[in-house]
Amino acid sequence: MDVLRYDRQIINIGVEGQRKINSARLVIVGLGGLGSNVAMQMAAAGVGFLRLIDPDKVDVSNINRQPLYNESDVGKLKVDAASQNLKKINSKLELETFPIKLDENNAESLIRGVDLILDGLDSLHARMILNKYAVKLNIPYIFASVQDAFGSVTTIIPHRTACLSCFMKDSDSIPPCAVGVYPPAVFAISSIVASEALAIIIQRKPTSAGRLLVFDLETMSFDSVYLKKNPTCKVCGV
């Protein structure tokens, strides 16, 4: 372990905590605003393995809120550009990339074998699929979303906290591109996700487990909605 590299965070998490980060295996599904920013923070923190899943290519309109990419990446697959740029942050990082869309047929195999699932998706339907297999495989799952200046985060610990299906209905009635995104909101929510991820890795209690953190950057308001497991939930209530 490179103690000098991580000395500032070791003050907070300890040497054993850093060892856990270095050996952690994570999957990030979606490499847009949230996923790409969380990937940068995980690489910088020293996470040992990242599996990256996204079918899209880098577009020039991504760069204002996705600084993992730059102008030379436009037109490249996001998983390829992300992998190349993350290696510049942490050359010891092990990466696995899948330039495909997560769906009902491949979700279980794509998330199997990791310690934690991080959500960078822009589709509620895809999130519901991800939630279903996170519960089935008993893998913690951090849900996050941003629209305009508003964001939300919850950490789902299968069979202990409410899952996504306990409090949301499957729908994709609003196309992702129909709602604007304020870049500072993306950075704020991705940092909360990163903090929750590290808490789980080092076995601290994640702040958003069992509650939905709701953040409005325009008003600088931060609220919590406490979530209860739904005993009739078709995913986790059985």
Residue pairs with C-beta under 8 A, 6 or more apart in sequence:
1 15
1 18
1 19
1 22
2 46
3 10
3 15
3 18
5 46
6 18
6 45
6 46
9 18
9 45
10 17
10 18
13 21
13 198
13 202
17 201
17 202
18 46
20 201
20 202
20 203
21 45
21 46
21 47
21 48
21 198
21 201
21 202
22 46
22 47
22 48
23 48
24 47
24 48
24 49
24 115
24 116
24 201
25 48
25 49
25 51
25 113
25 114
25 115
25 116
26 42
26 47
26 49
26 50
26 51
26 114
26 115
26 116
26 117
26 118
26 197
27 50
27 51
27 52
27 53
27 110
27 111
27 114
27 116
27 117
27 118
28 35
28 38
28 39
28 42
28 50
28 51
28 52
28 53
28 118
28 120
29 35
29 53
29 54
29 102
29 110
29 111
29 117
29 118
29 119
29 120
29 121
29 126
29 130
30 53
30 54
30 119
30 120
30 121
30 122
31 39
31 52
31 53
31 54
31 56
31 66
31 68
31 78
31 79
31 82
31 120
32 54
32 56
32 62
32 66
32 120
32 122
33 62
33 65
33 66
33 120
33 146
33 181
33 183
33 186
33 190
34 119
34 120
34 144
34 145
34 146
34 186
34 189
34 190
34 193
35 54
35 118
35 119
35 120
35 121
36 66
36 67
36 68
36 69
36 78
36 82
36 120
37 66
37 67
37 68
37 186
37 187
37 190
37 191
38 118
38 120
38 190
38 193
38 194
38 197
39 50
39 52
39 68
39 82
39 86
40 67
40 68
40 86
40 89
41 190
41 191
41 194
42 50
42 118
42 194
42 197
43 50
43 86
43 89
43 90
43 93
44 89
44 90
45 194
45 198
46 90
47 93
47 201
48 92
48 93
48 94
49 93
49 94
49 95
49 96
49 114
50 86
50 93
50 94
50 95
50 96
51 95
51 96
51 97
51 98
51 110
51 114
52 78
52 79
52 82
52 83
52 95
52 96
52 97
52 98
53 79
53 97
53 98
53 100
53 102
53 110
54 77
54 78
54 79
54 82
54 99
54 120
55 99
55 100
55 101
56 77
56 78
57 75
57 76
57 77
57 78
58 66
58 69
58 73
58 74
58 75
58 76
58 77
58 78
58 81
59 74
60 71
60 74
62 69
63 69
63 70
63 71
63 74
64 183
65 181
65 183
65 186
65 187
68 81
68 82
68 85
68 86
69 78
69 81
69 82
69 85
70 85
73 81
73 85
77 99
78 99
79 97
79 98
79 99
80 97
80 99
82 97
83 95
83 97
86 93
86 95
87 93
87 95
98 110
100 106
100 110
101 126
102 110
102 121
102 126
102 129
102 130
103 126
103 129
104 129
107 129
107 130
107 132
107 133
108 133
108 136
108 137
111 117
111 130
111 133
111 134
111 137
111 139
112 137
114 139
115 139
115 140
115 200
115 201
116 139
116 140
116 141
116 142
116 197
116 200
116 201
117 130
117 134
117 139
117 140
117 141
117 142
118 142
118 144
118 193
118 197
119 127
119 130
119 141
119 142
119 143
119 144
119 145
119 193
120 144
121 127
121 130
122 176
123 172
123 176
124 168
124 170
124 171
124 172
125 170
125 171
125 172
127 143
127 164
128 164
128 165
128 168
128 170
130 141
131 141
131 143
131 156
131 163
131 164
131 165
131 235
132 165
132 235
134 140
134 141
134 156
134 158
134 163
135 156
135 158
135 159
135 163
135 235
135 236
138 158
138 159
139 158
140 155
140 156
140 157
140 158
140 200
140 206
141 155
141 156
141 158
141 164
142 153
142 154
142 155
142 156
142 193
142 196
142 197
142 200
142 206
142 208
143 152
143 153
143 154
143 155
143 156
143 164
144 151
144 152
144 153
144 189
144 190
144 192
144 193
145 151
145 152
145 189
146 181
146 182
146 185
146 186
146 189
147 179
147 180
147 181
148 179
148 180
148 181
148 182
148 185
149 182
149 184
149 185
149 216
149 217
149 218
150 185
150 214
150 215
150 216
150 217
150 218
151 185
151 186
151 188
151 189
151 192
151 214
151 215
151 217
152 189
152 212
152 213
152 214
152 215
153 189
153 192
153 193
153 196
153 208
153 212
153 213
153 215
154 161
154 162
154 164
154 208
154 209
154 211
154 212
154 213
154 227
155 161
155 196
155 200
155 206
155 207
155 208
155 209
156 162
156 163
156 164
156 209
157 206
157 209
158 236
159 236
160 209
161 209
161 210
161 227
161 229
162 210
162 227
162 228
162 229
162 230
162 233
162 236
163 229
163 233
163 235
163 236
164 235
165 230
165 233
165 234
165 235
165 236
166 227
166 228
166 229
166 230
166 233
166 235
166 236
166 237
167 212
167 227
167 230
182 217
184 217
185 215
185 217
188 215
188 217
189 215
192 208
192 213
192 215
195 207
196 206
196 207
196 208
199 205
199 206
199 207
200 206
207 213
210 226
210 227
211 224
211 225
211 226
211 227
212 224
212 225
212 227
213 222
213 223
213 224
214 222
214 223
214 224
214 225
215 221
215 222
216 222
229 236
229 237
230 236
230 237
231 237
